[in-house]
Amino acid sequence: MGRYFDLYPRQFQRLFEIIFPLITWLMITLPIWLSPFHPAVVAYFLLTFDVYFFYKSLTVTLYSTWSYLKLKRMSKINWLKLAKKHADFKNIYQAIIITNYKESVEKVTRTLEFLSGQDFPKKRLIIILAMEKREGTEAYRRAKILTEGFKNKFGFITATFHPRIENEVVGKASNSAFASKFLSKAVRKLKINRDLVTVTSCDADSLIPPKYFSYLAYLFLNDRERYYHFYWSPVLLYSNFWEVSLPVRIQATISSIGRLAALARTDSLIQISTYSLSLRMLEDIGYWDTDIIPEDWHIFLQAFFTYGEKVKTLPIYLTITRDAVNNYGFLSTMRSRYEQEKRWAWGVTDIPYALYMSLTTPQIPILPKVLRLIHVGETHLFWPTSFFLLTLGAYVLQVINPVFSRTALGHNLPRLSGLILTITTVFLLVLIIIDAKSRPKRPASFSIAKTPLLLFQWILLPVVSFLLSSLPALEAHTRLLLGKRIEYKVTKKI
């Protein structure tokens, strides 16, 4: 079979791109086209999906609670002291690639200040500001200001300027690949052992806690399979929590709680946004692919289809904070947030990639590949379909087949669905408590009179989830189905 894939790679790739978005649309429209013929099948399908949503809500609540409690405990440990006990601690270097495009000097300065506050020896931190050459002279100006301002605070700090290269897709992945290739050359020039170098992919607004690199050093040095592992702290969108508009605040909170929950599920954990890995593995898998946009799950899959089930993401129980989307004006902010979600949902392109690689890597056992495919597919399928099936499915069935609504199953379907969704609101109370304890304290500039809005905002959750989650995800799937690619757009964060 592999021979046919080699003969017609583009045709098979396009076929795989069509399959999954088509399933998305078939699920969403199932109550419309199947209700006239098999209404009972539709009803049982919707009930099954409701139960599945209940299960997802329950697990998010339990795992996010577990992660929160463990984070509180692990953040108190002196990781530097533990890491120093390893014989190779004095030889480990940690590189940080900060990708940025048109980010302000102030924003990147704040990120660098957090890095300069690390308790890990700063002389063994290597900072690379991954700039885009297409930005022009402004990129060189910012790079000079930043490198001059922090040259005495790190062992090594420099900037790279990623040029436009044929067949590359503009974005974080191609920029990171260019910067990491420079890093490989620099490490050899500095005569540093690449096997003892970690690489952290860092966004321009990622505020990394002081113990992160000591914690990472401890895990890395004591990990027998460190050249097959990624390391990840949950990235919470709380840096500007009190400044953003209410809809964006809700989405930022849901995303943050979801990442807390993912941290505890080590069997299926895949890193997001800001993460670390060994330079050795990065080089051996050929750096980041440069023809994709969402790079975090993709590079995990690159490693997985190279080394198989040995590839895992290990949790770091500290929190990294980032800004939520914030633009000038409410409508501009909503538009930017929509574009950001669509870009994240464009990770659906990882599914045809994973399917293609699953069929062309006979050296990797079938079961681990199937489990990874199911996990990636489940995540991207739930994203655009959940709102439509949970809120509209039962009512569409009643409208299209009113005769069925007079049967016992048809009559009780809306009630059963409503009961299941009502029970899940109990879980929401737990998430509200975790959010309240995890977010930054209320600044004096935020009037205490507005505090009730923090509870009222949850009433808007269904509407916000539709506009800023399901709808942009559905657009991403539809674009993939029609073969209309999206362009990488940096979302505004003032």
Secondary structure, DSSP 4 states (H G I P E B T S, - for coil): -HHHHHHSHHHHHHHHHHHHHHHHHHHHHHHHHTTTT-HHHHHHHHHHHHHHHHHHHHHHHHHHHHHHHHHHHHTTS-HHHHHTTSTTGGG-EEEEEEE-SS--HHHHHHHHHHHHT-SS-GGGEEEEEEEEGGGTHHHHHHHHHHHHHHTTTSSEEEEEEEPP-TTPPSSHHHHHHHHHHHHHHHHHHTT--GGGEEEEEEETT-B--TTHHHHHHHHHHT-TTGGGEEEE--EES-TTTTTS-HHHHHHHHHHHHHHHHHHH-TTT----SSEEEEHHHHHHTTSS-SS-S--HHHHHHHHHHHHGGG-EEEE--S-EE-PPPB-SSHHHHHHHHHHHHHHHHGGGGHHHHHHHHHHS-TTS-HHHHHHHHHHHHHHHHHHHHHHHHHHTHHHHHHHH-TTGGGSHHHHHHHHHHHHHHHHHHHHHHHHHHHHHHHSPPPPTTS-GGGTTHHHHGGGGHHHHHIIIIIHHHHHHHHHHHHT-PPPP-PPPB-
